[in-house]
Amino acid sequence: MDILRIVDLATGIVFIFLLVSTLCSAIREGIEAFFKTRAAYLERGIRALLDDKDGKGLTTSLLNHPLLYGQFLKEYVPKPLGKSLPVLANGRGLPSYIPARSFALALLDIAARGPATDAVSSDPSSPPMTVQSIRERLLNIDNPGVRRVLLTALDTSRGDLDLARKSLEDWFNSSMDRVSGWYKRSTQWVLLVVALVVTVGVNVDTLALADFLYHDPAARSALVTSAESATKQAPSSAEAAAALEKLDLPIGWKAGQLPKGTLGWFNRSLGWLITALAAMLGAPFWFDVLNRTMMLRSTLKPTEKNPEASSQGPPLPGPGSSSSTSAISGGVPSESLIASDRVLLPRDPGGEADGCGQPHGEPTRDEELPAAIGGVEP
C-alpha cells in the first residue's frame, strides 16, 4: 500500500473537516449572538454562588451595583429559573461577562456601605473602606453563606484589603470554571445539531469522499494543493463555503446521488455522522491537525520540501575512488598507487629503491636499516 497516497487521502479529509467545522462554528456564533445563552448561564452561576435561587436578594444588589450594571443595558430584573437551563437559554439583557475584580470590589462595597446606592452610601466624607470597617458592617450582607465567605477572606487577609479582594476573586473564578463547563456542554449539543443539518444539507459523506479520493489521483492532488494553501491562514466562513462549492468532489445534492437500498442509506448516514462528529471538534482543532499532516507529508517527499538540493551538483567522491585518489596524490596516475581503502604516498620517481635504500623485491635486514632520527625525550 502506498503510504504517500494514504497521507494525501488523510490530508484531503482533514481539509474537508476544517471547511465544514468552520461553517458550523460560524452558524453557532450567529445563534449565540441572537440568544446570548452564555449570559443566561452566567446569571445562573452567580445565583448559585451567592445562594440566591430566586435572584431577588444579593444577586439583584450585586448586578445593579455601579461597578457592574455597566456590563449590560437594562436594570437587572430576575426571572424564575427551572431545575436546568435549556440548551438555547435566552440571556438577552443580561451581562455576558463580569470581571472577577469588579465582582469582588462590588461585594466588599456592599458589605461596607450597604446594597442601596443613595446619598448616604455615596457620601465623599464617609471613611475609607478597610478590613475593619467591612467586618463591623458585615451584617449588610443578608446572606449567611456569603457572609461566612467574606469573614474567611477577611481573616486570612492579615489586615490587607487587597488580599481579601484577591481571595474573593479566586472564589468567583473557581465558580466560573464550573459555569464554563455548563456552557461548553450546551455548545456541543447545539454544534452537533448544526453539524448534522449542514452535513446532510450539503451532503458531505466522509466514507464516499474517502473512496472517491483514494481512486482519483487528480482530485486527490488538487485537494492537497488547496489544503496546503489553507495552512498559511485558517479560512473564514465565506472562504470555506466557496471552497466546498469550488472543489470537484462528490459534495452536494445532484441527480442520481440518492442512496439505494437499506445498505446504501446506512452507509450514507454513517458517513454523515462521521462528518458531523468531526465538525464538533471545531475549526482550530482541524487547522492544527492539517498543519501536522502537511509536515508529515513533507518528510515523505523531501525533494518537494527542498527542491534546491538536487541542483547543488554531484556528491563528493568517496574514499578509494579514482577521482579522490588523483586529487589527493597531486595528479599522480592511479596505477602508481597501491589499491587500498586508504590513499598512500606515490613511489619514488626512479622506482628502484624503497624507503630504506634497498631495491624493490629484496628484504631489508635490521642491521641495514638507517639510524633513526629524533625520538621521544625522556
C-alpha positions in Angstrom: 0.0 0.0 0.0 1.4 3.4 -1.0 1.9 5.3 2.2 2.0 8.7 0.4 -1.4 8.0 -1.1 -2.8 7.3 2.4 -1.2 10.5 3.8 -2.6 12.6 0.9 -6.0 11.0 1.4 -5.9 11.9 5.1 -4.8 15.4 4.3 -7.8 15.9 2.0 -10.3 14.5 4.5 -8.8 16.7 7.3 -9.1 19.7 4.9 -12.8 18.9 4.3 -13.4 18.6 8.1 -11.7 22.1 8.5 -14.1 23.6 6.0 -17.2 22.0 7.4 -16.3 22.9 11.0 -15.6 26.5 10.0 -19.1 26.8 8.6 -20.7 25.1 11.6 -18.8 27.4 14.0 -19.9 30.5 12.2 -23.6 29.3 12.4 -23.2 28.6 16.1 -21.8 32.0 16.7 -24.8 33.5 14.9 -27.2 31.5 17.1 -25.3 32.6 20.3 -25.4 36.3 19.2 -29.2 36.0 19.0 -30.0 34.0 22.1 -27.0 35.1 24.3 -27.0 31.8 26.1 -23.7 32.4 27.8 -25.3 35.3 29.7 -28.1 33.1 30.9 -25.6 30.5 32.2 -23.5 33.3 33.9 -26.6 34.6 35.7 -27.4 31.1 36.9 -23.9 30.6 38.1 -24.0 33.8 40.1 -27.2 32.8 41.7 -25.7 29.5 42.7 -22.6 31.2 44.0 -24.5 33.6 46.2 -27.1 31.1 47.3 -29.8 33.2 45.9 -32.0 30.8 43.8 -34.8 33.3 43.0 -32.3 36.1 42.3 -34.2 38.7 44.3 -31.6 39.1 47.1 -27.9 39.6 46.9 -27.8 38.8 43.1 -30.1 41.8 42.4 -28.0 44.1 44.7 -24.8 42.9 43.1 -25.8 43.2 39.4 -27.3 46.6 40.0 -24.2 47.9 41.7 -22.5 50.8 39.8 -19.4 48.7 39.2 -21.4 46.0 37.3 -24.6 47.4 35.8 -22.5 49.0 33.0 -21.9 45.5 31.7 -25.4 45.4 30.3 -28.0 47.9 29.1 -31.0 47.2 31.3 -31.6 47.1 35.0 -31.4 43.6 36.3 -34.8 42.0 36.9 -34.6 38.3 37.9 -36.6 35.7 36.1 -37.7 32.4 37.5 -35.4 29.5 36.7 -36.2 25.8 36.3 -34.1 23.0 37.6 -32.0 23.1 34.5 -31.5 25.7 31.7 -32.5 24.8 28.2 -29.7 24.3 25.6 -30.7 27.6 23.9 -31.5 29.6 27.0 -32.4 33.2 26.4 -30.0 35.6 28.1 -30.8 38.8 26.2 -30.5 41.8 28.5 -28.0 40.1 30.9 -24.3 40.5 31.1 -22.2 38.1 29.1 -19.0 38.7 31.1 -18.2 40.0 34.6 -14.6 40.8 35.6 -13.6 39.0 38.8 -12.1 42.2 40.2 -15.3 44.1 39.7 -17.3 41.3 41.3 -15.0 41.2 44.4 -15.0 45.0 44.8 -18.7 45.3 44.5 -19.3 42.6 47.1 -16.9 44.3 49.5 -18.5 47.7 48.9 -22.0 46.3 49.6 -20.7 44.8 52.8 -19.1 48.1 53.9 -21.8 50.6 52.7 -24.9 48.6 52.1 -26.7 47.5 49.0 -28.5 50.7 48.1 -26.9 53.4 46.0 -28.0 56.7 47.6 -26.7 59.9 49.1 -25.5 58.2 52.2 -23.6 55.3 50.6 -22.1 57.8 48.1 -21.1 60.5 50.6 -17.5 61.5 49.9 -16.9 62.4 53.6 -17.5 58.8 54.6 -14.5 56.9 56.0 -12.5 54.8 53.5 -13.2 51.1 53.2 -10.9 49.0 55.3 -10.8 45.4 56.6 -12.0 46.6 60.0 -14.9 48.7 58.6 -16.1 45.8 56.5 -16.1 43.5 59.5 -18.0 46.0 61.6 -20.8 46.3 58.9 -20.8 42.8 57.6 -24.5 42.4 58.5 -25.3 44.5 55.4 -24.9 41.1 53.6 -28.2 39.5 54.4 -26.9 36.0 53.4 -25.3 33.8 56.0 -23.3 31.7 53.4 -21.8 34.7 51.6 -21.2 36.4 55.0 -19.1 33.5 56.1 -17.1 33.6 52.9 -16.4 37.2 53.5 -15.3 36.5 57.1 -12.9 33.9 55.9 -11.4 36.3 53.3 -11.0 39.0 55.9 -9.5 36.6 58.5 -6.9 35.3 56.0 -6.0 38.8 54.7 -3.9 39.8 57.7 -5.4 43.3 57.5 -4.6 43.7 53.8 -7.7 44.7 51.8 -6.0 43.7 48.6 -5.5 40.1 49.9 -9.2 39.9 50.9 -10.2 41.1 47.4 -7.9 38.5 45.8 -9.4 35.8 47.9 -12.9 36.8 46.6 -11.7 36.9 43.1 -10.4 33.3 43.4 -13.7 32.2 44.8 -15.5 33.8 41.9 -13.2 32.3 39.2 -13.4 28.8 40.6 -17.2 29.1 40.3 -17.0 30.4 36.8 -15.0 27.4 35.8 -18.0 25.3 36.6 -20.2 27.7 34.6 -17.9 27.4 31.6 -18.3 23.6 31.8 -22.1 24.0 31.7 -21.9 26.3 28.7 -19.4 24.1 26.8 -21.7 21.1 27.1 -24.6 23.2 25.9 -22.5 24.4 23.0 -21.5 20.9 22.0 -25.2 19.8 21.7 -26.0 22.9 19.6 -23.0 22.4 17.5 -23.9 18.7 16.9 -27.4 19.7 15.6 -25.9 22.4 13.4 -23.3 20.0 12.1 -25.9 17.4 11.2 -28.0 19.9 9.4 -25.0 21.3 7.5 -23.6 17.8 6.7 -26.9 16.5 5.4 -27.8 19.7 3.6 -24.5 19.9 1.8 -24.2 16.1 1.6 -20.7 15.7 3.0 -20.3 12.0 3.3 -16.9 11.1 4.7 -17.0 7.5 3.5 -17.9 8.4 -0.1 -15.3 11.1 -0.1 -12.6 8.8 1.1 -13.5 6.2 -1.6 -13.5 8.8 -4.3 -10.2 10.4 -3.3 -8.5 7.1 -3.0 -9.2 6.1 -6.6 -8.8 9.5 -8.2 -5.2 10.8 -8.1 -6.0 14.1 -9.9 -8.8 15.0 -7.4 -6.6 14.0 -4.5 -3.7 16.1 -5.8 -5.9 19.1 -6.3 -7.4 18.8 -2.8 -3.9 18.6 -1.3 -2.9 21.7 -3.2 -5.9 23.6 -1.8 -5.1 22.2 1.7 -1.5 23.4 1.5 -2.6 27.0 0.8 -5.0 26.8 3.8 -2.2 26.0 6.2 -0.9 29.6 6.0 -4.1 31.1 7.4 -7.3 29.5 8.6 -10.2 30.1 6.1 -13.1 32.3 7.0 -16.7 31.0 6.8 -17.2 32.7 3.4 -14.0 31.2 2.1 -14.9 27.7 3.5 -18.3 27.9 1.7 -16.7 29.0 -1.6 -14.0 26.2 -1.3 -16.6 23.5 -0.8 -18.6 24.7 -3.8 -15.4 25.1 -6.0 -13.9 21.7 -5.3 -14.8 19.0 -7.8 -15.8 16.4 -5.2 -19.0 14.3 -4.6 -20.4 17.0 -2.3 -23.9 18.4 -2.7 -27.1 17.0 -4.0 -27.1 16.1 -7.7 -29.2 13.9 -9.8 -28.7 10.2 -9.1 -26.9 10.8 -5.8 -29.6 9.4 -3.5 -28.6 6.1 -1.9 -30.3 2.9 -2.9 -31.5 0.3 -0.6 -31.1 -0.1 3.2 -27.4 -0.7 3.0 -26.9 2.4 0.9 -28.8 4.6 3.3 -26.9 3.1 6.2 -23.5 3.8 4.7 -24.6 7.4 3.8 -25.9 8.0 7.3 -22.7 6.7 8.8 -20.7 9.0 6.5 -22.8 12.0 7.6 -22.5 11.1 11.3 -18.7 10.9 11.0 -18.5 14.3 9.4 -20.8 15.8 12.0 -18.9 14.4 14.9 -15.7 15.7 13.3 -17.1 19.2 12.9 -18.0 19.2 16.6 -14.2 19.3 17.4 -14.0 22.8 16.0 -12.1 24.6 13.2 -9.0 25.3 15.4 -8.5 21.6 16.1 -8.6 20.6 12.5 -6.4 23.5 11.4 -3.8 22.2 13.8 -4.2 18.7 12.5 -3.9 19.9 8.9 -0.6 21.5 9.6 0.7 18.4 11.2 -0.3 16.2 8.3 1.3 18.6 5.9 4.5 18.4 7.9 4.3 14.6 7.8 3.8 14.7 4.0 6.8 16.9 3.6 9.0 14.4 5.4 7.8 11.7 3.0 8.6 13.9 0.0 11.9 15.6 0.8 12.6 16.7 -2.8 9.5 18.8 -2.7 10.4 20.2 0.6 13.9 21.3 -0.6 14.0 21.4 -4.4 17.4 23.1 -4.4 19.0 20.0 -3.0 19.2 18.4 -6.5 20.9 21.5 -8.1 23.9 21.6 -5.8 26.0 19.3 -8.0 27.1 15.7 -7.6 28.2 14.4 -4.3 31.9 14.4 -3.3 33.8 11.3 -4.3 34.2 8.7 -1.6 37.4 7.1 -0.3 39.0 4.7 -2.8 37.6 6.3 -5.9 39.9 7.2 -8.7 38.9 10.9 -8.6 39.6 11.2 -4.9 42.9 9.4 -5.3 44.1 11.7 -8.1 43.1 14.8 -6.2 45.0 13.8 -3.1 48.0 12.5 -4.8 48.5 15.7 -6.8 47.7 14.2 -10.2 49.8 11.0 -10.0 48.2 8.3 -12.1 46.2 5.8 -10.2 48.4 2.9 -11.3 51.2 4.3 -9.3 49.2 3.9 -6.1 48.6 0.8 -4.1 45.0 -0.3 -4.3 43.5 0.2 -0.8 40.8 1.9 1.0 43.4 4.4 2.2 45.3 6.8 0.0 49.1 6.1 0.1 52.0 8.2 -1.0 53.4 7.6 -4.5 56.5 5.6 -5.1 59.9 7.3 -5.8 60.3 8.6 -9.3 63.1 6.1 -10.1 61.1 3.2 -9.0 64.3 1.4 -8.0 64.5 1.8 -4.2 62.1 1.6 -1.3 62.2 3.9 1.6 65.2 2.1 3.1 67.5 2.5 0.1 67.1 -1.2 -1.0 65.9 -2.4 -4.4 62.3 -3.4 -4.6 61.6 -7.1 -4.1 64.6 -7.7 -1.7 64.1 -7.9 2.0 65.9 -5.4 4.3 67.8 -6.8 7.2 67.6 -5.0 10.5 71.3 -4.1 10.6 71.0 -2.5 7.2 68.2 -0.1 8.3 69.3 3.6 8.6 69.7 5.1 12.0 66.6 6.6 13.5 66.5 10.4 13.8 64.7 12.1 16.7 62.7 10.2 19.2 60.9 10.7 22.4 62.6 12.8 25.1 62.8 11.2 28.5 
